[in-house]
Amino acid sequence: MGYTGMELTRISAEYERRAREIPQDFYRWNKPGNLLIDEQMVRGCIKALDRSGLFPLDGRAIADIGCGDGTWLLEFMQWGAEPGLLSGIDLSAERLARARARVPQADLRIGSASNLPWADESFDLVTQFKMFTSILDSDLKRTVAREMRRVLRPMGAILWFDFRIGNPSNPHVRGVSASEIRSLFDGCRIELFSVLLAPPLARLVAGWSRPLAEMLHAVPALRTHYVGLIRKP
């Protein structure tokens, strides 16, 4: 097994560990902090798409890389996407089975983002949500970025959402800085916006005072993620 194969095995094992050890209700929206985090994610993504004339998503072919159980595919449908134009890929057969049950019309594949199963220039929008932060190997990151560019149409865009700083308590993830994003997508036009009040702080404050949590979100230094739009030159 090459180093890339070892890294993919490590990532799969880490996702299995999270599923096994994180309580099922940890991310549920009935908790004020989680609801705030989700709303800030959605606001940031819609704003980025709208600024670039890509919102709503009616008629657009979309691929979610690392689609998991299809959560974002369902969100895209709320934004106007047609189920039959949705695609996704994930390492986990179990998570992909849940995605297929939720969006049976979508083209969903088991596999690695380092070898996407679609033809060149197949999609208007290619998305990734907190996938790159789980890849610790630089070569694999570059390969995945290259594949995402390959399947993107000339006038399309990559929608990026990920940590911009690391989590000191979790060695299995690593934040992706603005300079690294620009290196991964060298030559592309890139817009990045910092979003999301640091999740531990959001979960601490939102249940006590939602207005205070939104005020803290207005402080750039307290935002931990990037929403980005990446376009081919």
C-alpha positions in Angstrom: 0.0 0.0 0.0 1.4 3.4 -1.0 1.5 6.4 1.2 -1.7 7.8 -0.4 -3.5 4.5 0.4 -2.2 4.6 4.0 -3.6 8.2 4.3 -7.0 7.2 3.0 -7.1 4.2 5.4 -6.2 6.6 8.3 -9.0 9.0 7.2 -11.5 6.2 7.0 -10.5 4.9 10.5 -10.8 8.4 11.9 -14.3 8.9 10.6 -15.3 5.5 12.1 -13.8 6.6 15.4 -15.8 9.8 15.4 -19.0 7.9 14.6 -18.3 5.5 17.4 -17.2 8.0 20.1 -19.1 11.2 19.5 -22.6 11.1 21.0 -25.4 11.0 18.4 -27.0 14.1 19.8 -23.8 16.2 19.9 -24.5 18.1 16.6 -28.3 18.2 16.8 -30.0 21.5 16.0 -32.2 21.6 19.1 -29.0 22.9 20.8 -28.8 26.7 20.4 -25.0 26.7 19.6 -25.4 24.1 16.8 -28.3 25.9 15.3 -26.3 29.1 15.3 -23.3 27.4 13.7 -25.5 25.9 10.9 -27.2 29.2 10.2 -23.8 31.0 9.9 -22.5 28.2 7.5 -25.6 28.5 5.3 -25.5 32.3 5.3 -21.9 32.4 4.4 -22.3 29.9 1.5 -25.4 31.5 0.0 -23.7 35.0 0.2 -20.6 33.8 -1.6 -22.7 32.1 -4.3 -25.0 35.0 -4.7 -22.1 37.5 -5.0 -20.9 35.5 -8.0 -24.2 35.0 -9.7 -24.5 31.3 -8.9 -27.5 31.4 -6.6 -30.1 29.9 -6.8 -28.8 26.5 -8.0 -31.6 25.8 -10.5 -30.3 23.8 -13.5 -26.7 23.5 -12.2 -24.9 20.2 -12.2 -23.3 19.8 -8.7 -20.8 17.4 -7.2 -20.2 17.3 -3.4 -16.8 15.8 -2.7 -16.9 13.9 0.6 -20.7 14.0 0.6 -21.1 11.8 3.7 -24.8 11.1 4.4 -26.1 13.7 1.9 -26.7 16.6 4.3 -25.4 19.2 1.9 -27.1 17.6 -1.1 -30.4 18.1 0.8 -29.4 21.7 1.5 -28.7 22.3 -2.2 -32.2 21.1 -3.1 -33.5 23.8 -0.8 -31.4 26.3 -2.8 -33.0 25.2 -6.0 -30.9 22.3 -7.2 -32.5 19.4 -9.1 -32.0 16.0 -7.5 -31.1 14.4 -10.8 -28.3 16.9 -11.3 -26.7 16.1 -7.9 -23.6 13.9 -7.5 -21.4 12.9 -4.6 -18.5 10.7 -3.6 -17.4 9.4 -0.2 -15.1 6.9 1.3 -17.7 5.4 3.7 -20.2 2.9 2.2 -22.3 3.2 5.4 -22.7 7.0 5.1 -23.2 6.8 1.3 -26.1 4.3 1.9 -27.8 6.9 4.0 -27.3 9.6 1.3 -28.8 7.3 -1.3 -31.8 6.7 0.8 -32.2 10.5 1.2 -31.6 11.5 -2.4 -32.1 8.4 -4.6 -32.1 10.4 -7.8 -28.5 11.6 -7.2 -25.4 9.9 -8.7 -23.5 8.8 -5.6 -20.3 6.9 -5.7 -18.0 5.1 -3.1 -14.4 6.1 -3.7 -11.6 8.5 -3.1 -11.6 12.2 -4.0 -8.1 11.6 -5.4 -9.7 9.7 -8.4 -13.0 11.2 -9.2 -15.2 8.9 -11.4 -16.6 11.7 -13.7 -15.4 13.1 -17.0 -13.6 16.4 -17.4 -15.7 19.5 -17.1 -18.8 17.7 -15.9 -20.0 20.2 -13.2 -21.1 23.8 -12.8 -20.4 23.6 -9.0 -18.0 21.4 -7.1 -18.2 21.6 -3.3 -16.3 20.4 -0.3 -17.3 20.9 3.4 -14.6 20.2 6.0 -12.9 17.4 3.9 -9.5 19.0 3.3 -9.0 19.6 7.0 -9.1 15.8 7.5 -6.3 15.3 4.9 -2.9 15.6 6.5 -0.8 14.5 3.5 0.2 17.4 1.2 0.5 15.3 -1.9 -3.0 13.9 -1.4 -4.4 17.4 -0.9 -2.8 18.5 -4.2 -4.2 15.5 -6.0 -7.7 16.1 -4.7 -7.6 19.8 -5.7 -6.4 18.8 -9.2 -9.3 16.4 -9.6 -11.8 19.0 -8.4 -10.5 21.4 -11.0 -10.6 18.7 -13.7 -14.3 18.0 -13.4 -15.2 21.7 -13.1 -16.6 23.5 -16.2 -14.8 26.6 -17.3 -17.5 29.0 -16.1 -18.2 27.0 -12.9 -16.8 27.4 -9.4 -15.6 25.4 -6.4 -17.5 26.2 -3.2 -15.1 25.8 -0.3 -16.0 25.5 3.4 -13.3 24.5 5.9 -11.4 25.3 9.0 -8.8 28.1 8.5 -7.1 27.3 11.8 -6.4 23.9 13.4 -7.9 22.4 16.5 -5.2 22.1 19.2 -7.0 19.2 20.9 -7.5 17.1 17.7 -4.3 16.0 15.9 -6.4 14.3 13.2 -7.4 17.6 11.6 -5.4 20.5 10.3 -6.7 24.0 9.4 -6.2 25.1 5.8 -4.8 28.7 5.6 -5.5 31.2 2.8 -2.0 30.8 1.5 -2.3 27.0 1.3 -5.7 27.3 -0.5 -4.0 29.6 -3.1 -1.2 27.1 -3.5 -3.5 24.2 -4.0 -5.5 26.1 -6.6 -2.6 28.0 -8.2 -3.7 30.3 -11.0 -7.4 30.3 -10.0 -9.4 33.3 -9.0 -10.1 32.9 -5.3 -12.4 34.8 -2.9 -12.3 33.9 0.7 -14.5 35.1 3.6 -14.0 34.2 7.3 -17.1 32.9 8.9 -18.4 30.9 11.9 -17.9 31.9 15.5 -15.5 29.4 17.0 -17.7 26.4 17.7 -16.7 25.9 21.4 -17.5 29.6 22.0 -20.8 29.4 20.0 -21.9 26.4 22.0 -21.0 28.2 25.2 -22.7 31.5 24.5 -25.6 30.9 22.2 -27.8 29.2 24.7 -27.4 32.1 27.1 -27.6 35.0 24.6 -28.1 34.7 20.9 -27.5 38.4 20.3 -24.2 38.3 22.1 -23.1 35.3 20.0 -23.9 37.2 16.8 -21.9 40.2 18.2 -19.0 38.0 18.8 -19.3 36.6 15.3 -18.7 40.1 14.0 -15.1 40.0 15.4 -12.9 38.5 12.6 -10.4 37.0 15.0 -13.1 34.8 16.5 -14.1 33.2 13.2 -12.6 29.8 12.6 -13.6 28.9 9.0 -13.4 30.1 5.4 -16.1 30.1 2.8 -14.5 30.4 -0.6 -15.4 30.6 -4.2 -12.6 29.3 -6.5 -12.8 29.7 -10.3 -10.6 28.5 -13.1 -8.6 31.3 -14.8 
